[in-house]
Amino acid sequence: MEEKFLAELEVRREAAAKAGVRIRPVPEMKQAHRLLTGSRTSDGFDDLAKLGLLRLSLEALAVDKRFTGLFTDEEANTALERLLFAGYTFK
């Protein structure tokens, strides 16, 4: 499941790049966990929010039902809070 998550994250990173948002690659899960336990949002989060593209963020992928088992409740809650604070709407 981790490989699928990282592959999907890379697809989203490439899509963000096409929209002009630079996001550093996340080559391993421990980096994804670190980004969701820190006080800062993931790379490009604010730029994605301005463009209405938060669906491409690490945070959005972390709360995707396909991958929630990879994250602690605290990490998922942090991702959800960041998304909601930025005005993300779930579809």
N, C-alpha and C positions, 0 to 999 in steps of 0.2 A: 504494500500500500504506500510505503514511503517513496518508492521509485515513481509511482503514478503521480503522487503529490508533487514531487520535484519536477517531473516532466510537464505537468499542467502549469506549474508556476513559471517554468521557462517559456511555455507558449504565451502566457499572459505577459511576461516581460518583453517578449518580442512584439506583441501587439501594442504594448505601451510605447515602445520605441518608435513604432510607425506613427503614433500620435504625437511624437516629440518629447516623450517623458523617458528620461534615463533612469533605469533601475539596475542596481548591481545584481549580478547573479547570486542565487542562494544554492550553493553546491551540495549542502548537506543539511539534514534535519536539525542538528544542534544550532545552526545559525538561525533557522526559522524560529526555534524555541526562544533563542536569545532575543530576537526582535520582538517577540510577543510578551516578554517578561520585563523589558526595559520601559523607560518612561517616554521614549520617542516612538513616533510612528515609523513604519517601514519606509524604505527609500521610495521616493516618488509619490507617497500617499497624498500629500497636499496638492501636488500638481494634478494627480488623477482626480482628486475631488473637484478642483477648479474646472476640469474638462468634463465632469460628469461620468468619469470612467472608473469609479471605485471598484467596480466588479472585477477589475484587473489586479487589484491589490492583494498582497499576502493576507491581509486581514479578511478579505472576502472569501478567499480560498480556505482559510482556517475555520470558518464557520459553515462551509459547505458540508452538507450532511454526508457526503462521500468520504470526508477526511476528518471529521470531528474526533474520531477515535485516536488520532495521532497526537491530540493536544489535551492538556489538563483542562479542568473546568476553569481555572484561573486564566489560562492563556486564551481560551475561547471567549470568556467574558471580557477580557481586555480587548480582543479583536472586535467583538460586538459593540462594546462601548465606543471605541474609536469610530467605527462605521456610523453608528447612530448619531454621535456628536457631529460628524461631518455631513449629516443629512442623507445618508444612504437609505434607499428604500428597497426592501426585499420584494422580489417578484416571484 
